[in-house]
């Protein structure tokens, strides 16, 4: 109840305002005090009624008395007049007005008992109304929780209070439609210690507590007109808004907990499925096909295997496990944002995922935002292959790249092929020679093309000497060189390509 509410009561209809004061001050109780040392009997929020019997009569003493009384923070001071005072003393009214406390004159014949009864009756009715509306909102929020939708909870809260309400994430961003405070303000408010409601940007923010941590909040907009009556049917009093927002925060926490548990179960199911693909255990029976369709895997599709190597020592600590789960969740979100099924698995300090050929690894890497030396890990990926059986080969290929993963770097199979070949990796050596010589051997005039590239390599790519050794015209040599460049998609004018050809030819010569 506010002072402006009290002034609408029948017993106070004839009251006259003496000085300016804040009529939105909250009234906690009405109390008649006509004994000496009046301030001793006044508590904050008291609607004080007095005949002035024990008030001092001297102007200076009246001013001092009123200043002491104002320090007790009454809601308002009402003097019955004329009787002991012909009117409300100006000195007392001025001292009280200086603290924003309304001062009123009430005709002496109005019984104080009637005022007390009506004020307390209004307070009780208001409290009962709050309880009824709170219970109604409580039931509505509980029903909304059954939908599992945060937007339904926010809309139910907004409808029950008649004002805007929104659910905010731990990052300070709105999770539901509606007006919302700025992200920086939300983060600052959530960073403050304690879990109590707090004023924020024209409203009240109630933190959402999940497993001991703040996981966002429920924000309720303040009533548009702060001076309007709060007890009207279309206006919720502040305590009701806070009570309802606190219940909504509990419902939101339960929904988030259920969502996360579901995500964990789905992730574990996805982990097992992806592991079966990576390890070559996928069976093409109807049950496996149904699971593949549900998880978004196309058995006839073309995929590469990606690997995030985290910079976390083994065995993993609790912090390491949490970091790995964060990385896996981030990969799932990135894949989903790119329109790909989140086919992800984890093992030790690595995160594995299947990447459709239509999505480049560079796009995934860019959305992860892990570039730079301070990144939690690096990423490597295999070549794209078609079919279920090829996933296991791609996984083996990606595994050979793991030692070349560097924090903050993205590396493909092609990029690390030469270092692996030079280190004695037989598979890499075979892939290197096949990637260059394979297209030549499968084309028309293969012998001539291979002889040409061998001779070019032996002569330091001197066209004059090569043509002389092969006994062909210069135009024929240029034609063959163009064919080689077209078939391998590499320019023979580049020094690194020439070095790569020399290495491939040396390795090919060592093949049994």
N, C-alpha and C positions, 0 to 999 in steps of 0.2 A: 504494500500500500504506500502511496505517495501523498504528500501534503495536498496536492491538487485533488486527489481522490477524496480526502477527508472533507474538503470544503464543499463537496457536493452532498454531504449528509444533511438530513433535515435539521438536526440540532445546531449545525453551524451555518445554516442558510443566512442568518442575520449577522454573521461575523463580518467585521470590517478590517481590511488590511491597513496596517499602520506604516510599515516600511517595506522597502524592497527586499526580497529574499528568494531563495531558490525553492520553488514549489515542487521540484522533483525529488526533494530529499525523502528518503525512505522513513516511513513510520513503523516502528517496531511495536510500540504499545502506547496507550494513553494513561496518564498518571496525574493525580491531583496532589500538589505539594504546597502546603501553606504553613510549613514549620520553619523555625530558624535554620540557618545554614543550608538553604535550599540546594545549592550545587552538590551537596553530599548525597542527595537522593535522586539525582538525575543521571541517567545512562544514555549513551549514544542512541539516537532514534526515538527518544521519548517525545510524545506529543504532550507538552507540559501545560497543565491547566492550573491557574492560580488566581486568588482574589487580591494578591498583593499584601496580605495581612502582615507577613514577616519581612517585606521588602523595606530597605532603608528609605528615608524621606529626603535626605540631602541630595542635591544634584550630583555632586562629586562622588558621593557614596553609591548612588544609583548607577553611575557609569562604571565604577569599579565592580559592583555586584554583577552587572550585566556582562562585563568582560569575563569574569570568573565563570558565570553561567554558560557563556558561549563556548568556553573551553571544554565543556562537557558534551558538546555536539548534540543538543536536542534537535528533533526534527522541526519543531516550531514552538513558540511561546504564546500562550493565549491568556489574556488578562480579562477578568470579569469587571466591567465598569459601566456606569460610575458607581463606586462604593468607597473603598478605601482610597482609591485614586479616581479623580474625575475622568481621566483618560490615560491611555498608555503613556508613561513618561518618555519624553523625547530623548533624554539622555540614555535610557536603557534601550530604546528602540534603535538608536544610532549604533550603539556598541554591538548589538546583536546583528543588525543589518551588515555591519562591516565583516562579519563572518559568514554572511549568506543565509542567516537564519530568519525565516519569516516571523513577523510579529503581528498578532491579531487582537482586536477588541471584541469581546462577546458580551451582549447585554446581560446584566447581572441576574436577571430573572430566569435565564436559561439554566436548567439544572446540569451541573457537571456530570452527574450520574448518567444522564441521557447521552451526553457526549461520549463518555467512556464506553457505555454499552454499544453505541452505534459504531464507534471506531473498532472496538474489539470484534464486534459481529462482522464488520466488513473484512477484517484481517482473517478471521476464521473462514469466511466464505471464500475469500481469495485463495487461501491455502487448500481448502477442499477442492476448489476448481483446479488448482495446480495438480493435485493428486489425481483427480479424475482425468484430466487431459494427459497427464504423464502416463497413467495406466493405459489410456487409449493409444497413445503414441507407442508405448512399450509393446502392446499387442500387435500394432501395425508393423513395427520394425521386426518383430519376431516372425510374422508372416512373410515379410519381404525377404528375410534371411533364407527362407526355404527355397527361394528362386535361385540362390547362389550368385546373384547379380549385384555388384556394388552400386550400380546406377539406380536399381530399385530401392535400395536402402536410402540413398541420398534424396531421391524424389519423395519417398515416404516421410522422411524427416522434414523436408521443405514444406510439404503439404500440411503436416501436422502443426508446424510452427507459423506458417504463413509468411515465410521469408526464405531467402536463398540458403542452400546448404550444398556442400561439396566434399568429396573424399579426396584427400591429398596423399601422394606417395611419400616415401622416405626421402626422395630426391626433391620434394617440394613442388611437384607437378600435379595438376588435377587428374584424377582417375575417372571422374564422372563429369557430365556437362554442368554448366552453371557458372555464376560469378565466383571468382577465386582471388585470393591475395597473391602478390608477387612471389616468385620462387625464392628470392633472397630473403624476404621477410619470413617466409615459412621456415626456411632452414635455420635462420637466427632464432626463431621462437622454439623450434624443436631442440636446438642445442642447449637451451637453458635447462639447468638441473630441475629435477622434479617432474611429476606426471600430472600436476594439477592443471585445470583449464587456465588459459591465458588470453588476454586481450590481444587482438591482432587485426590491423587494417580494417577497422570498421566492423569487427565481429569477434567471435570467441572461437579459439582453437582448442580442441580436446585431443591430446596425443593418443594414438593407437599403440597399445603396448602388446608386443608379441614375443613370447619367450624372453622376457626381461629387457628387450630393446624397443626403441621407438621406431615403428614402421610406418610413419606418416601421421595423419591426423584427420579429424572431422571438423570442418570449419562451418560455423553458422553465422550468417549475416546479422548484424545488429538491426533492430527495428528502424525503419526509415525516419520516424519522428520520435526522437527521444523524449519529448515532453508530452506526447499523447498518453492517454490512459492505457496502462499495460494490461488491464483486466478485461478489456473488451473481447468479444468473441473472435475477432480477427487479429488480435495482437497477443502474442505470448509474453508473459512476464519473464524477466531475466533468469530467475531460478528454474523455471520450466525449460527454457532454452538450454541451459547448461545441463540439467538433469537428462533431457532427451538426447543431447549431443553425447553425453557420457555413455548412455545406453547404446546409441548408434556406434560409438567407437568400439564397444565390446562386441557388437554384432559384426562389425567390419573385421576385427581381429580374428573372430571365429571363422569368417569366410576366407580370409587370407590364409589362415592355418589349414583349412580344408583344401584350398587351392594348391598350397605348397605340398601338402601330403600327396595330393593327386598327381602333381607334377613329378614328385619323387618316384611314385609307383610307375608312372608312364615312362620316366627316364630309365628306370631299371629294366622295364620291359624292352624299351628301345635298345639299351645297352646289350641285353642278351641277344636280341635279334641281329644287331650290327656285328657283335662278336661272332655269331654263327656264319655271317657272310665273310668276315675277314679271315676266319679260320677254315673256310671251305666246308662248313658243316650244314649248309643250307640244303634242305631236301625239297624237291619239287612236288610235294604232295598237296592235296587241297587245303589242309590246315595251314601249311607254310605259305601257300599262295594267298590265303585269306589274311594272314598276319602281315604279309608284305604289302597287300593292298591297303590295309588299315593304317600302316605306318608310312605309306607313301613311297615304297620302293618298287621300281619297275624292273622285273627280272630280265627284260630284254633291253634295258636302257644302257646308256654309255656313261660311265662314272670314272672319276679319278679319286684316289684316296688321299685325304689331307691329314697331316699330323702336326699338332701343336706340341712342341717340346718345352715344358715349363722349366724355368730356372729355379727348381726346388730340390734340395738334397734328399736322397733316399737313406733310410726309410722316411716316409712322409710324417711330419708332425701334424698336430691338430690344425695348425695354421696352414700347412701345406695341403691337407685334405680340403679345407675350406677354399683355398685358392684354386684348387683343381675344379671344385664344383662350380665356382664362379666362372671360371674359364669355359667349362662345358655349357653352362647356361648361356653365356654370352655367344658361343658358337651357335647354339640352337636358335637364339633370337636373330642372329645375323642371317642364318640360312632361311628362317621363316620370312624375314623381311625381304629376301631376294626371291621368294616364291619357290623355295626348295624344301623338301621334307627334311626335318631336323633329325637326320640319321647320325647319331653321335654315340660314342662309347668312350670309356676312360680305362686307363691301366697305368699303375704306378704314377709317374709324373708326366704322363702324356694324355692328350685328348685326340681321339681319332674321329674322323667324320667322312662321309661319302659326299662327293661334290658332283652334281650333274655336269656333263660336258658343256651344256649351254651357259653355264655360269663360270666365269673365269676366277681363278684363285686370287688374282689381283683385286677383284671387287670385294671378296670376302676379307682379305687382308686390310683393305682400306677401311671397311666398316668396323673391323675389330679395333682399329686405332692403336695398334701395338708397335708402330714404328718408333725407333729410337733406342738408345742403349739402356734406358731404364725400364723397358718393357718386361712383363713377367715371363716372356718366352719368345721363341721363334717358330716359324712355320715352314714346312716342306710339303711338297705334294708330288704324286706320281703322274705318269702319263694316263690319259683317259683310255679305257678299254670297255668293250661291250660284252654284256652277259654276266650271269651270276658267277661262273667259274673264274672269270677274269678279275673279280674283286680280290680274291686271294693273291693273285700275282701282283696286283697293284699294291696290296698291303705289304708284301715282301719287298717290293721296290721302294715304297716309302720308308720301310724300316731301315733299309741300307742308307737312307739319307739322314737318319736321325742324328748321326754323329756330326753332320755338317750344319745342323740347325744352330743358329746364333741368335741370342736375344735381340729382338727388334728388327730381324731380317726375314724376308721371304725368299725361299730358294726352290727352284724347280729341279726336276730330274735332269733336264738338259744342262742346267747351270753347274751341277756338281759332277757331271759325267767324266770330264777330263781329270779333275783331281782324284776321283775314285779309280779311274783307269791307271793313272800314274802310280797310285799307291799299291797296285797289283791286284785290284779287284777284277777277277776273271769275267764276271757277269758284265761289269761296266766296260771292260775291254771289248767283249763281244758286241755289246749294244753300240759302242762307238763305231766299230768297223761296219756293222750292219747299217747304221744310220747313214753312212756315207757311200759305202760300196754296194749296199743292197739295191738302191734305186738304179744304179748303173748296170748291175748284173741281170736285173729283170727287164731291161730295156733292149730295143733293137740295136744291134751293133755294139754289144756289151764289150767284146774283146778289144775293139778299137778304142772305146772310151776309157777302159781301165788302163790300157797301154799308154794312152795319152796322159792320164793323170799321174801315172808312175813316172814317166819320162819328165814331165814338168817338175815333179817333186825332186827328181835326181839332178836336174839342171838349174835348180834355184828359180824355176818358173821363167826361164829364158825361152821365149817363143822361137827365136831364130834357131837356137841350138836344138830345141825339141823337134821342130819341123825337120831339121837336117837329120837327126838320129832316126826319126820315124820314116823319113823319105816321103813326106807329104807336102803339099802346097800350103803356104801360109793361110790361105783362105779356108782350106780344109781344117787346119788346126783351130782357127778362130771359130768355125762352125761347131767342132767337137767341144771346145771350151764353153760355148754358149749352151750346148746340150747338157753338159755337166752342171752348169750353174742352175739351169732350169729344173733338172731332176732333183738336185739336192737343196735348192733354195738358198744357196750360199754363193757369194761373189768371190771369184778367184783373185780379184784384185786386192782383197783384204789380207793383211799380214797374218791375222789370227786364223783365218780360214786356211791359208797355206800351211801354217804350223799344224793345224788340226789334220789336214790331209796327210802331211808327212808322218804324224803319229799314227793315224789310222792304217796307213800302208805298212808301217813297221810292225804294228801289232798283228796285222793280217798275215804278214810273212812268218810270224811265229806260230800261227795256228797249225795244228797237226793236219 
